[in-house]
Amino acid sequence: MSNIIHIKNMVCPRCIAAVSNILKDLEIPYVSIKLGEVELPATLALKKKLALSIGLQESGFSLINDRKSQLIEQMKTLVVDKIHHSSDGLDIKWADYISEKLHLEYKYLSSLFSSVESITFEQYIINQKIERVKELLVYDELTLSEIAYHLGYSSVAYLSNQFKKVTGMTPSQFKKSIDKNRKSLDDI
């Protein structure tokens, strides 16, 4: 019987590699690893689970044990994966997407997120999108119009207004600034 464990702060492919290395170092076999979770072939003994917890914490991760925290982490993982690691456009309805993926009503998920994270789920999505905009501006490979289209904004003006509201500067000012003030994804 397989067992799924949930891990907080897994936000990129390098995180998957880091968790894989931790599991190998601790000689814990696994079936698969994806953002936010690891499938094990069997339940871990308490001693191994404690060692895993310590190993994960040393690398900036942590085990998630309660159901509500797991749901919130899954919501975050879906957003990060879609915004930062998907080549698909982002012209999606987040409420439908999250509900479909987690098989729960959006109203419940949104309320749960807000009660635990102290920001709304919608603001979390906006913050992630703005960090992605910052990243793409730093790379300087796409125009602002292309970035707006790629991230599902209806117009460059809408993206610029939202960017200024979150960062306090326009995308042009950000691009010219010396301090790019980017955040790591797990700090958003």
Backbone as JSON Lines, residues from 0, in Angstrom:
{"i":0,"aa":"M","n":[0.84,-1.19,0.0],"ca":[0.0,0.0,0.0],"c":[0.88,1.25,0.0]}
{"i":1,"aa":"S","n":[0.68,2.14,-0.97],"ca":[1.51,3.34,-1.03],"c":[1.01,4.39,-0.05]}
{"i":2,"aa":"N","n":[1.86,5.35,0.23],"ca":[1.59,6.39,1.21],"c":[2.08,7.71,0.65]}
{"i":3,"aa":"I","n":[1.24,8.73,0.71],"ca":[1.61,10.07,0.22],"c":[1.99,10.93,1.43]}
{"i":4,"aa":"I","n":[3.15,11.57,1.35],"ca":[3.5,12.57,2.36],"c":[3.55,13.92,1.66]}
{"i":5,"aa":"H","n":[3.12,14.94,2.37],"ca":[3.08,16.29,1.81],"c":[4.2,17.12,2.41]}
{"i":6,"aa":"I","n":[4.84,17.91,1.54],"ca":[6.01,18.69,1.94],"c":[5.8,20.14,1.58]}
{"i":7,"aa":"K","n":[6.03,21.01,2.55],"ca":[5.87,22.45,2.36],"c":[7.13,23.06,1.75]}
{"i":8,"aa":"N","n":[6.92,24.08,0.92],"ca":[7.98,24.88,0.29],"c":[8.65,24.22,-0.91]}
{"i":9,"aa":"M","n":[8.05,23.19,-1.47],"ca":[8.56,22.63,-2.73],"c":[7.95,23.44,-3.86]}
{"i":10,"aa":"V","n":[8.74,24.31,-4.49],"ca":[8.18,25.23,-5.47],"c":[8.83,25.18,-6.86]}
{"i":11,"aa":"C","n":[9.81,24.3,-7.04],"ca":[10.49,24.27,-8.33],"c":[11.13,22.9,-8.57]}
{"i":12,"aa":"P","n":[11.58,22.66,-9.79],"ca":[12.24,21.39,-10.07],"c":[13.48,21.13,-9.21]}
{"i":13,"aa":"R","n":[14.2,22.19,-8.84],"ca":[15.37,22.0,-7.97],"c":[14.95,21.5,-6.59]}
{"i":14,"aa":"C","n":[13.76,21.9,-6.15],"ca":[13.23,21.42,-4.87],"c":[12.98,19.92,-4.93]}
{"i":15,"aa":"I","n":[12.46,19.46,-6.06],"ca":[12.23,18.03,-6.25],"c":[13.56,17.29,-6.15]}
{"i":16,"aa":"A","n":[14.59,17.82,-6.8],"ca":[15.91,17.18,-6.75],"c":[16.47,17.18,-5.33]}
{"i":17,"aa":"A","n":[16.28,18.29,-4.6],"ca":[16.78,18.38,-3.23],"c":[16.08,17.36,-2.32]}
{"i":18,"aa":"V","n":[14.76,17.24,-2.45],"ca":[14.02,16.27,-1.64],"c":[14.42,14.85,-2.01]}
{"i":19,"aa":"S","n":[14.62,14.61,-3.3],"ca":[15.07,13.3,-3.76],"c":[16.41,12.93,-3.11]}
{"i":20,"aa":"N","n":[17.32,13.89,-3.06],"ca":[18.63,13.64,-2.43],"c":[18.49,13.36,-0.93]}
{"i":21,"aa":"I","n":[17.6,14.08,-0.27],"ca":[17.37,13.85,1.16],"c":[16.87,12.43,1.38]}
{"i":22,"aa":"L","n":[15.91,12.01,0.56],"ca":[15.36,10.65,0.68],"c":[16.43,9.6,0.42]}
{"i":23,"aa":"K","n":[17.26,9.83,-0.59],"ca":[18.34,8.88,-0.89],"c":[19.34,8.82,0.25]}
{"i":24,"aa":"D","n":[19.72,9.98,0.79],"ca":[20.68,10.01,1.91],"c":[20.15,9.26,3.12]}
{"i":25,"aa":"L","n":[18.83,9.32,3.34],"ca":[18.22,8.65,4.49],"c":[17.8,7.21,4.16]}
{"i":26,"aa":"E","n":[18.1,6.8,2.92],"ca":[17.74,5.45,2.44],"c":[16.25,5.17,2.58]}
{"i":27,"aa":"I","n":[15.46,6.18,2.19],"ca":[14.0,6.04,2.19],"c":[13.57,5.86,0.74]}
{"i":28,"aa":"P","n":[13.06,4.67,0.4],"ca":[12.62,4.45,-0.98],"c":[11.34,5.25,-1.28]}
{"i":29,"aa":"Y","n":[11.2,5.66,-2.53],"ca":[10.0,6.38,-2.92],"c":[9.56,5.94,-4.3]}
{"i":30,"aa":"V","n":[8.27,6.09,-4.57],"ca":[7.69,5.73,-5.85],"c":[7.79,6.91,-6.82]}
{"i":31,"aa":"S","n":[7.41,8.1,-6.33],"ca":[7.47,9.3,-7.18],"c":[7.54,10.56,-6.32]}
{"i":32,"aa":"I","n":[8.01,11.62,-6.96],"ca":[8.08,12.93,-6.3],"c":[7.54,13.96,-7.28]}
{"i":33,"aa":"K","n":[6.67,14.83,-6.77],"ca":[6.24,15.98,-7.56],"c":[6.13,17.15,-6.59]}
{"i":34,"aa":"L","n":[5.9,18.33,-7.12],"ca":[5.85,19.52,-6.27],"c":[4.87,19.3,-5.11]}
{"i":35,"aa":"G","n":[5.38,19.39,-3.9],"ca":[4.53,19.32,-2.71],"c":[4.25,17.94,-2.16]}
{"i":36,"aa":"E","n":[4.61,16.89,-2.87],"ca":[4.32,15.56,-2.33],"c":[5.25,14.47,-2.83]}
{"i":37,"aa":"V","n":[5.37,13.46,-1.98],"ca":[6.19,12.3,-2.29],"c":[5.33,11.07,-2.06]}
{"i":38,"aa":"E","n":[5.37,10.15,-3.01],"ca":[4.67,8.88,-2.84],"c":[5.68,7.84,-2.4]}
{"i":39,"aa":"L","n":[5.42,7.25,-1.25],"ca":[6.28,6.21,-0.7],"c":[5.62,4.85,-0.92]}
{"i":40,"aa":"P","n":[6.41,3.78,-1.02],"ca":[5.81,2.46,-1.2],"c":[5.07,1.96,0.05]}
{"i":41,"aa":"A","n":[5.43,2.5,1.21],"ca":[4.79,2.08,2.47],"c":[4.88,3.21,3.48]}
{"i":42,"aa":"T","n":[4.16,3.07,4.57],"ca":[4.19,4.06,5.64],"c":[5.57,4.06,6.29]}
{"i":43,"aa":"L","n":[6.05,5.24,6.63],"ca":[7.36,5.36,7.29],"c":[7.27,5.02,8.76]}
{"i":44,"aa":"A","n":[8.31,4.36,9.25],"ca":[8.42,4.14,10.7],"c":[8.65,5.49,11.36]}
{"i":45,"aa":"L","n":[8.25,5.62,12.61],"ca":[8.34,6.89,13.32],"c":[9.76,7.46,13.33]}
{"i":46,"aa":"K","n":[10.75,6.6,13.53],"ca":[12.15,7.03,13.58],"c":[12.59,7.6,12.23]}
{"i":47,"aa":"K","n":[12.2,6.94,11.14],"ca":[12.55,7.42,9.79],"c":[11.82,8.73,9.47]}
{"i":48,"aa":"K","n":[10.55,8.83,9.93],"ca":[9.78,10.04,9.68],"c":[10.4,11.23,10.4]}
{"i":49,"aa":"L","n":[10.89,11.01,11.61],"ca":[11.56,12.07,12.36],"c":[12.85,12.48,11.66]}
{"i":50,"aa":"A","n":[13.63,11.51,11.2],"ca":[14.88,11.81,10.48],"c":[14.57,12.59,9.2]}
{"i":51,"aa":"L","n":[13.5,12.19,8.5],"ca":[13.1,12.9,7.29],"c":[12.69,14.33,7.61]}
{"i":52,"aa":"S","n":[11.93,14.49,8.66],"ca":[11.49,15.83,9.07],"c":[12.68,16.73,9.34]}
{"i":53,"aa":"I","n":[13.67,16.24,10.05],"ca":[14.88,17.0,10.35],"c":[15.65,17.32,9.07]}
{"i":54,"aa":"G","n":[15.82,16.33,8.22],"ca":[16.53,16.53,6.95],"c":[15.85,17.57,6.07]}
{"i":55,"aa":"L","n":[14.53,17.51,6.03],"ca":[13.78,18.48,5.24],"c":[13.92,19.89,5.81]}
{"i":56,"aa":"Q","n":[13.81,20.01,7.13],"ca":[13.92,21.33,7.77],"c":[15.29,21.95,7.53]}
{"i":57,"aa":"E","n":[16.33,21.15,7.52],"ca":[17.67,21.67,7.28],"c":[17.81,22.26,5.87]}
{"i":58,"aa":"S","n":[16.95,21.82,4.97],"ca":[16.99,22.33,3.59],"c":[15.86,23.31,3.28]}
{"i":59,"aa":"G","n":[15.12,23.73,4.31],"ca":[14.08,24.74,4.11],"c":[12.71,24.18,3.78]}
{"i":60,"aa":"F","n":[12.51,22.9,3.94],"ca":[11.23,22.26,3.7],"c":[10.65,21.8,5.04]}
{"i":61,"aa":"S","n":[9.41,21.35,5.02],"ca":[8.84,20.74,6.23],"c":[7.71,19.81,5.86]}
{"i":62,"aa":"L","n":[7.49,18.8,6.69],"ca":[6.38,17.88,6.5],"c":[5.09,18.58,6.88]}
{"i":63,"aa":"I","n":[4.03,18.29,6.17],"ca":[2.71,18.83,6.49],"c":[1.86,17.66,6.96]}
{"i":64,"aa":"N","n":[1.35,17.77,8.16],"ca":[0.62,16.65,8.73],"c":[-0.89,16.81,8.75]}
{"i":65,"aa":"D","n":[-1.42,18.04,8.89],"ca":[-2.87,18.17,8.99],"c":[-3.5,18.45,7.62]}
{"i":66,"aa":"R","n":[-4.73,18.06,7.45],"ca":[-5.45,18.12,6.17],"c":[-5.59,19.55,5.64]}
{"i":67,"aa":"K","n":[-5.9,20.5,6.52],"ca":[-6.08,21.88,6.07],"c":[-4.78,22.46,5.52]}
{"i":68,"aa":"S","n":[-3.7,22.2,6.2],"ca":[-2.39,22.69,5.73],"c":[-2.02,22.03,4.4]}
{"i":69,"aa":"Q","n":[-2.38,20.76,4.26],"ca":[-2.12,20.06,2.99],"c":[-2.9,20.71,1.85]}
{"i":70,"aa":"L","n":[-4.16,21.04,2.1],"ca":[-4.97,21.68,1.06],"c":[-4.39,23.03,0.65]}
{"i":71,"aa":"I","n":[-3.99,23.81,1.63],"ca":[-3.41,25.13,1.34],"c":[-2.12,24.98,0.55]}
{"i":72,"aa":"E","n":[-1.29,24.04,0.94],"ca":[-0.04,23.82,0.22],"c":[-0.31,23.33,-1.2]}
{"i":73,"aa":"Q","n":[-1.33,22.5,-1.37],"ca":[-1.7,22.04,-2.72],"c":[-2.18,23.22,-3.56]}
{"i":74,"aa":"M","n":[-2.95,24.12,-2.98],"ca":[-3.41,25.3,-3.7],"c":[-2.22,26.14,-4.14]}
{"i":75,"aa":"K","n":[-1.28,26.37,-3.24],"ca":[-0.09,27.15,-3.57],"c":[0.71,26.47,-4.68]}
{"i":76,"aa":"T","n":[0.87,25.16,-4.56],"ca":[1.63,24.4,-5.55],"c":[0.99,24.49,-6.93]}
{"i":77,"aa":"L","n":[-0.32,24.38,-6.99],"ca":[-1.02,24.49,-8.28],"c":[-0.8,25.86,-8.9]}
{"i":78,"aa":"V","n":[-0.85,26.91,-8.1],"ca":[-0.65,28.28,-8.6],"c":[0.79,28.46,-9.08]}
{"i":79,"aa":"V","n":[1.75,28.09,-8.25],"ca":[3.16,28.24,-8.61],"c":[3.47,27.45,-9.87]}
{"i":80,"aa":"D","n":[3.01,26.22,-9.93],"ca":[3.27,25.37,-11.09],"c":[2.68,25.99,-12.36]}
{"i":81,"aa":"K","n":[1.45,26.48,-12.28],"ca":[0.77,27.04,-13.45],"c":[1.43,28.35,-13.89]}
{"i":82,"aa":"I","n":[1.78,29.21,-12.93],"ca":[2.33,30.53,-13.28],"c":[3.81,30.47,-13.64]}
{"i":83,"aa":"H","n":[4.59,29.7,-12.92],"ca":[6.04,29.72,-13.09],"c":[6.61,28.58,-13.93]}
{"i":84,"aa":"H","n":[5.89,27.48,-14.06],"ca":[6.48,26.31,-14.72],"c":[5.67,25.76,-15.88]}
{"i":85,"aa":"S","n":[4.61,26.45,-16.28],"ca":[3.76,25.96,-17.37],"c":[3.96,26.82,-18.6]}
{"i":86,"aa":"S","n":[3.98,26.18,-19.74],"ca":[4.1,26.95,-20.99],"c":[2.72,27.32,-21.53]}
{"i":87,"aa":"D","n":[1.67,26.82,-20.89],"ca":[0.31,27.18,-21.28],"c":[0.06,28.63,-20.92]}
{"i":88,"aa":"G","n":[-0.84,29.25,-21.65],"ca":[-1.26,30.6,-21.29],"c":[-2.04,30.57,-19.98]}
{"i":89,"aa":"L","n":[-2.19,31.7,-19.35],"ca":[-2.87,31.76,-18.05],"c":[-4.26,32.36,-18.15]}
{"i":90,"aa":"D","n":[-4.87,32.25,-19.3],"ca":[-6.22,32.76,-19.45],"c":[-7.19,31.7,-18.93]}
{"i":91,"aa":"I","n":[-7.18,31.5,-17.59],"ca":[-7.99,30.47,-16.96],"c":[-8.85,31.08,-15.86]}
{"i":92,"aa":"K","n":[-9.86,30.37,-15.46],"ca":[-10.65,30.77,-14.31],"c":[-10.1,30.0,-13.12]}
{"i":93,"aa":"W","n":[-9.42,30.72,-12.25],"ca":[-8.74,30.08,-11.13],"c":[-9.7,29.3,-10.23]}
{"i":94,"aa":"A","n":[-10.89,29.83,-10.0],"ca":[-11.86,29.15,-9.15],"c":[-12.19,27.77,-9.71]}
{"i":95,"aa":"D","n":[-12.45,27.7,-11.01],"ca":[-12.76,26.42,-11.65],"c":[-11.55,25.48,-11.64]}
{"i":96,"aa":"Y","n":[-10.38,26.04,-11.95],"ca":[-9.16,25.24,-12.02],"c":[-8.84,24.59,-10.66]}
{"i":97,"aa":"I","n":[-8.86,25.39,-9.59],"ca":[-8.54,24.88,-8.26],"c":[-9.6,23.88,-7.78]}
{"i":98,"aa":"S","n":[-10.85,24.2,-7.99],"ca":[-11.94,23.3,-7.58],"c":[-11.84,21.95,-8.29]}
{"i":99,"aa":"E","n":[-11.56,22.01,-9.57],"ca":[-11.44,20.79,-10.36],"c":[-10.26,19.94,-9.89]}
{"i":100,"aa":"K","n":[-9.14,20.57,-9.65],"ca":[-7.94,19.83,-9.25],"c":[-8.05,19.23,-7.85]}
{"i":101,"aa":"L","n":[-8.7,19.94,-6.93],"ca":[-8.76,19.49,-5.53],"c":[-10.1,18.84,-5.17]}
{"i":102,"aa":"H","n":[-11.04,18.85,-6.11],"ca":[-12.35,18.2,-5.91],"c":[-13.09,18.74,-4.69]}
{"i":103,"aa":"L","n":[-12.99,20.05,-4.49],"ca":[-13.7,20.73,-3.41],"c":[-14.24,22.05,-3.94]}
{"i":104,"aa":"E","n":[-15.25,22.58,-3.25],"ca":[-15.82,23.85,-3.67],"c":[-14.83,24.99,-3.46]}
{"i":105,"aa":"Y","n":[-14.79,25.88,-4.44],"ca":[-13.86,27.01,-4.38],"c":[-14.13,27.9,-3.18]}
{"i":106,"aa":"K","n":[-15.38,28.13,-2.86],"ca":[-15.73,29.0,-1.74],"c":[-15.08,28.49,-0.44]}
{"i":107,"aa":"Y","n":[-15.14,27.19,-0.22],"ca":[-14.52,26.59,0.97],"c":[-13.0,26.76,0.92]}
{"i":108,"aa":"L","n":[-12.41,26.45,-0.22],"ca":[-10.94,26.53,-0.35],"c":[-10.45,27.96,-0.17]}
{"i":109,"aa":"S","n":[-11.14,28.91,-0.79],"ca":[-10.76,30.32,-0.69],"c":[-10.87,30.81,0.76]}
{"i":110,"aa":"S","n":[-11.94,30.43,1.42],"ca":[-12.14,30.82,2.81],"c":[-11.07,30.21,3.72]}
{"i":111,"aa":"L","n":[-10.77,28.94,3.5],"ca":[-9.72,28.25,4.27],"c":[-8.38,28.95,4.08]}
{"i":112,"aa":"F","n":[-8.05,29.25,2.83],"ca":[-6.78,29.91,2.51],"c":[-6.67,31.23,3.25]}
{"i":113,"aa":"S","n":[-7.7,32.05,3.15],"ca":[-7.7,33.37,3.79],"c":[-7.57,33.28,5.31]}
{"i":114,"aa":"S","n":[-8.23,32.3,5.89],"ca":[-8.21,32.18,7.35],"c":[-6.85,31.77,7.88]}
{"i":115,"aa":"V","n":[-6.08,31.05,7.08],"ca":[-4.77,30.57,7.55],"c":[-3.63,31.47,7.09]}
{"i":116,"aa":"E","n":[-3.7,31.96,5.86],"ca":[-2.57,32.69,5.26],"c":[-2.61,34.2,5.47]}
{"i":117,"aa":"S","n":[-3.67,34.74,5.96],"ca":[-3.84,36.17,6.23],"c":[-3.83,37.06,4.98]}
{"i":118,"aa":"I","n":[-3.95,36.45,3.81],"ca":[-4.25,37.18,2.57],"c":[-5.26,36.32,1.81]}
{"i":119,"aa":"T","n":[-5.94,36.95,0.88],"ca":[-6.9,36.17,0.1],"c":[-6.15,35.31,-0.92]}
{"i":120,"aa":"F","n":[-6.82,34.28,-1.38],"ca":[-6.24,33.42,-2.41],"c":[-6.02,34.22,-3.69]}
{"i":121,"aa":"E","n":[-6.94,35.11,-4.0],"ca":[-6.81,35.95,-5.18],"c":[-5.56,36.84,-5.1]}
{"i":122,"aa":"Q","n":[-5.29,37.39,-3.9],"ca":[-4.09,38.22,-3.73],"c":[-2.83,37.37,-3.86]}
{"i":123,"aa":"Y","n":[-2.89,36.13,-3.38],"ca":[-1.75,35.22,-3.53],"c":[-1.45,35.0,-5.01]}
{"i":124,"aa":"I","n":[-2.5,34.78,-5.81],"ca":[-2.32,34.58,-7.25],"c":[-1.7,35.84,-7.87]}
{"i":125,"aa":"I","n":[-2.22,37.0,-7.51],"ca":[-1.69,38.26,-8.03],"c":[-0.21,38.4,-7.66]}
{"i":126,"aa":"N","n":[0.13,38.13,-6.4],"ca":[1.53,38.23,-5.96],"c":[2.44,37.3,-6.77]}
{"i":127,"aa":"Q","n":[1.97,36.09,-7.03],"ca":[2.77,35.14,-7.82],"c":[2.94,35.65,-9.25]}
{"i":128,"aa":"K","n":[1.86,36.18,-9.82],"ca":[1.95,36.7,-11.19],"c":[2.91,37.89,-11.26]}
{"i":129,"aa":"I","n":[2.88,38.75,-10.26],"ca":[3.78,39.91,-10.26],"c":[5.24,39.45,-10.14]}
{"i":130,"aa":"E","n":[5.5,38.43,-9.33],"ca":[6.87,37.91,-9.24],"c":[7.31,37.32,-10.57]}
{"i":131,"aa":"R","n":[6.38,36.69,-11.28],"ca":[6.7,36.15,-12.61],"c":[6.97,37.3,-13.58]}
{"i":132,"aa":"V","n":[6.19,38.36,-13.5],"ca":[6.43,39.54,-14.34],"c":[7.83,40.08,-14.06]}
{"i":133,"aa":"K","n":[8.19,40.21,-12.78],"ca":[9.54,40.7,-12.43],"c":[10.61,39.82,-13.06]}
{"i":134,"aa":"E","n":[10.43,38.52,-12.94],"ca":[11.4,37.58,-13.5],"c":[11.54,37.78,-15.01]}
{"i":135,"aa":"L","n":[10.41,37.87,-15.69],"ca":[10.44,38.04,-17.15],"c":[11.01,39.4,-17.55]}
{"i":136,"aa":"L","n":[10.78,40.43,-16.75],"ca":[11.37,41.74,-17.03],"c":[12.89,41.7,-16.89]}
{"i":137,"aa":"V","n":[13.36,40.99,-15.87],"ca":[14.81,40.87,-15.66],"c":[15.46,40.12,-16.82]}
{"i":138,"aa":"Y","n":[14.8,39.07,-17.31],"ca":[15.34,38.31,-18.44],"c":[15.4,39.15,-19.72]}
{"i":139,"aa":"D","n":[14.49,40.11,-19.84],"ca":[14.47,41.05,-20.97],"c":[14.36,40.34,-22.33]}
{"i":140,"aa":"E","n":[13.6,39.24,-22.37],"ca":[13.41,38.52,-23.63],"c":[12.05,38.78,-24.27]}
{"i":141,"aa":"L","n":[11.08,39.25,-23.46],"ca":[9.74,39.49,-23.95],"c":[9.36,40.96,-23.75]}
{"i":142,"aa":"T","n":[8.5,41.44,-24.63],"ca":[7.98,42.8,-24.43],"c":[6.92,42.74,-23.32]}
{"i":143,"aa":"L","n":[6.56,43.89,-22.8],"ca":[5.54,43.95,-21.77],"c":[4.21,43.43,-22.31]}
{"i":144,"aa":"S","n":[3.95,43.68,-23.57],"ca":[2.73,43.19,-24.21],"c":[2.72,41.65,-24.25]}
{"i":145,"aa":"E","n":[3.86,41.06,-24.59],"ca":[3.97,39.59,-24.62],"c":[3.84,39.01,-23.22]}
{"i":146,"aa":"I","n":[4.41,39.68,-22.24],"ca":[4.3,39.22,-20.85],"c":[2.84,39.27,-20.41]}
{"i":147,"aa":"A","n":[2.16,40.37,-20.72],"ca":[0.75,40.51,-20.36],"c":[-0.07,39.38,-20.97]}
{"i":148,"aa":"Y","n":[0.15,39.1,-22.22],"ca":[-0.58,38.03,-22.91],"c":[-0.28,36.67,-22.26]}
{"i":149,"aa":"H","n":[0.99,36.39,-22.05],"ca":[1.42,35.11,-21.49],"c":[0.82,34.86,-20.1]}
{"i":150,"aa":"L","n":[0.68,35.91,-19.31],"ca":[0.18,35.75,-17.95],"c":[-1.33,35.99,-17.83]}
{"i":151,"aa":"G","n":[-2.01,36.12,-18.96],"ca":[-3.46,36.18,-18.94],"c":[-4.05,37.53,-18.58]}
{"i":152,"aa":"Y","n":[-3.28,38.6,-18.7],"ca":[-3.81,39.94,-18.45],"c":[-4.56,40.4,-19.69]}
{"i":153,"aa":"S","n":[-5.64,41.13,-19.49],"ca":[-6.46,41.6,-20.61],"c":[-5.78,42.72,-21.38]}
{"i":154,"aa":"S","n":[-4.85,43.42,-20.73],"ca":[-4.14,44.51,-21.41],"c":[-2.84,44.83,-20.68]}
{"i":155,"aa":"V","n":[-1.97,45.55,-21.38],"ca":[-0.72,46.01,-20.77],"c":[-1.04,47.01,-19.65]}
{"i":156,"aa":"A","n":[-2.04,47.83,-19.88],"ca":[-2.43,48.83,-18.87],"c":[-2.87,48.15,-17.57]}
{"i":157,"aa":"Y","n":[-3.65,47.09,-17.68],"ca":[-4.1,46.36,-16.49],"c":[-2.92,45.74,-15.75]}
{"i":158,"aa":"L","n":[-2.02,45.11,-16.5],"ca":[-0.81,44.55,-15.88],"c":[-0.01,45.66,-15.18]}
{"i":159,"aa":"S","n":[0.19,46.77,-15.86],"ca":[0.98,47.88,-15.3],"c":[0.35,48.44,-14.03]}
{"i":160,"aa":"N","n":[-0.98,48.6,-14.04],"ca":[-1.67,49.09,-12.84],"c":[-1.53,48.13,-11.68]}
{"i":161,"aa":"Q","n":[-1.71,46.85,-11.95],"ca":[-1.59,45.85,-10.88],"c":[-0.14,45.78,-10.38]}
{"i":162,"aa":"F","n":[0.81,45.86,-11.29],"ca":[2.23,45.83,-10.93],"c":[2.56,46.99,-10.0]}
{"i":163,"aa":"K","n":[2.08,48.19,-10.37],"ca":[2.35,49.38,-9.56],"c":[1.68,49.28,-8.19]}
{"i":164,"aa":"K","n":[0.46,48.74,-8.16],"ca":[-0.26,48.59,-6.89],"c":[0.5,47.67,-5.93]}
{"i":165,"aa":"V","n":[1.11,46.61,-6.47],"ca":[1.81,45.63,-5.63],"c":[3.23,46.09,-5.28]}
{"i":166,"aa":"T","n":[3.95,46.64,-6.26],"ca":[5.37,46.96,-6.05],"c":[5.65,48.42,-5.74]}
{"i":167,"aa":"G","n":[4.7,49.31,-6.08],"ca":[4.93,50.73,-5.87],"c":[5.65,51.4,-7.02]}
{"i":168,"aa":"M","n":[5.92,50.65,-8.09],"ca":[6.58,51.24,-9.26],"c":[6.01,50.61,-10.53]}
{"i":169,"aa":"T","n":[6.18,51.29,-11.64],"ca":[5.72,50.76,-12.92],"c":[6.71,49.7,-13.39]}
{"i":170,"aa":"P","n":[6.31,48.85,-14.34],"ca":[7.26,47.89,-14.89],"c":[8.52,48.56,-15.46]}
{"i":171,"aa":"S","n":[8.35,49.72,-16.1],"ca":[9.51,50.44,-16.66],"c":[10.45,50.9,-15.56]}
{"i":172,"aa":"Q","n":[9.89,51.44,-14.48],"ca":[10.72,51.87,-13.35],"c":[11.44,50.67,-12.73]}
{"i":173,"aa":"F","n":[10.73,49.55,-12.61],"ca":[11.34,48.33,-12.07],"c":[12.52,47.9,-12.94]}
{"i":174,"aa":"K","n":[12.31,47.91,-14.24],"ca":[13.35,47.46,-15.17],"c":[14.6,48.33,-15.07]}
{"i":175,"aa":"K","n":[14.41,49.63,-14.82],"ca":[15.53,50.56,-14.72],"c":[16.2,50.54,-13.34]}
{"i":176,"aa":"S","n":[15.48,50.04,-12.34],"ca":[16.01,50.08,-10.97],"c":[17.18,49.12,-10.81]}
{"i":177,"aa":"I","n":[18.08,49.49,-9.94],"ca":[19.26,48.66,-9.66],"c":[18.85,47.47,-8.78]}
{"i":178,"aa":"D","n":[18.06,47.76,-7.76],"ca":[17.6,46.73,-6.83],"c":[16.33,46.11,-7.39]}
{"i":179,"aa":"K","n":[16.42,44.91,-7.9],"ca":[15.27,44.25,-8.51],"c":[14.29,43.7,-7.47]}
{"i":180,"aa":"N","n":[14.69,43.61,-6.22],"ca":[13.8,43.26,-5.12],"c":[12.87,42.09,-5.41]}
{"i":181,"aa":"R","n":[13.43,41.01,-5.91],"ca":[12.63,39.82,-6.19],"c":[12.57,38.95,-4.93]}
{"i":182,"aa":"K","n":[11.48,38.23,-4.8],"ca":[11.27,37.35,-3.65],"c":[11.35,35.91,-4.1]}
{"i":183,"aa":"S","n":[11.78,35.03,-3.19],"ca":[11.73,33.61,-3.52],"c":[10.28,33.18,-3.46]}
{"i":184,"aa":"L","n":[9.92,32.18,-4.27],"ca":[8.52,31.79,-4.39],"c":[7.9,31.32,-3.09]}
{"i":185,"aa":"D","n":[8.67,30.71,-2.23],"ca":[8.09,30.23,-0.97],"c":[7.95,31.34,0.07]}
{"i":186,"aa":"D","n":[8.44,32.55,-0.25],"ca":[8.26,33.69,0.66],"c":[7.06,34.55,0.28]}
{"i":187,"aa":"I","n":[6.38,34.21,-0.81],"ca":[5.26,35.01,-1.28],"c":[4.0,34.57,-0.54]}
